[in-house]
Amino acid sequence: MPGNGDELSILSIERLDAKLDRLVEIVTHHSSRFDAIESRLLKQGAMIEALGSKLDHTRSELLLRMDHLSLELLEAAQDEARFA
């Protein structure tokens, strides 16, 4: 019987090794997928930051143009008041 117990122990260890190998495969697969997702998210984050910067720049330009137009309207109103 001692040989039988040894054989069962060896079979149990082999099954555990196979399960551990499969678990390592699964973790490795998911880890690489998570890395790819993280990389895509970082790229999208950089794109969003760039778009935010462009929006801020556009907002600043629009505010400057509005100020310029306000000044032109004020000057036109003053010119019209002088001629009237």
Secondary structure by P-SEA (a helix, b strand, c coil): caaaaaaaaaaaaaaaaaaaaaaaaaaaaaaaaaaaaaaaaaaaaaaaaaaaaaaaaaaaaaaaaaaaaaaaaaaaaaaaaaac
